[in-house]
């Protein structure tokens, strides 16, 4: 007699395995031992269910796809971050039998993400940028779609993974101040991005630790193109700034170009550092002081957390990965 009320969870409980293991055994996707696969299929057969019928039902409720939401307004310099992040996500997803579906998310257009969710094309989503006013995150929570955010957020209950940007930027800035620098400037990007705010806080932490009243610290934010950096470079030189710290590799590369066009010697006439290291800076001479993060590991860990959630596991709400401060010739 056919047991119509049997579920994936029933099978998993009876065999002492996870629901994901049962799903992989029936779908033929993902890494699973042959003995385990055989146990699952034998159990299904003994309870008068056709594996193909169950697999078909499973396909209607589980896609074995995860969504990766990419910001549509990212610039060329950010491509290396998202590429490495995608590599970590894709490799881990593939090893678990999942595919990755990309959705571009703009500030005023989430239609790709909304379609993927509305059409049940993904089982969960990885957000690759967090915002101070995070509409994509709120949308996923409203639709009860499991998600992991790469980046920090104040949204209660959101699973998030990030590098420890605040500590990293505090440490790098502190090292510069320890070398005797007193006229220091920070050039940063969009204040709507949480990463911008966290890097700013790290910079300010270091200023506070050394006593702001003893320092000439200047903070310039919402810089989004090379032309603006040109004007900033001119102003910093006029003010006699000793060191300019840039929040990312794009801003740092733009500043280095501006200084080079004015034949400003590094580190003799000005010192330069970046809060983010990448291939954009690796061939610069002199070598650029910066902070190195393992972005591929960030993506891999985000995918691992999401798949654990989809498997019904409890996961830690906040995970912080490490960093390496690389002191190089540009701040010698």
Buried (B, 14 or more C-beta within 10 A) or exposed (E): EEEEEBEBEBBBEEBEBBBBBBBBBBBEBBEBEEEBBEBBBEBBEEBEBEBEEBBEBBEEEBBBBBBBBBBBEBEEBBEBBBEBBBBBBBBBBBBBBBEBBBBBBEEEEBEBBBEBBEEEEBBBBBBBBBBEEBEBBEBBBEEEBBBBBBBBBEEEEBBBBBBBBBBBBBBBBBBBBEEEBEBBBBBBBBEBBBBBBBBBBBBBBBBEEBEEEEBBBBBBBEBEEBEBBBEBBEEBBEEEBBBBBBBBBBBBBBBBBBBEEEEBEBBEEBBBBBBBBBEBBEEBEBBBBBBBBBBBBBBBBBBBBBBBBBBEEEBEEEBBBEBEBBBBBBBE
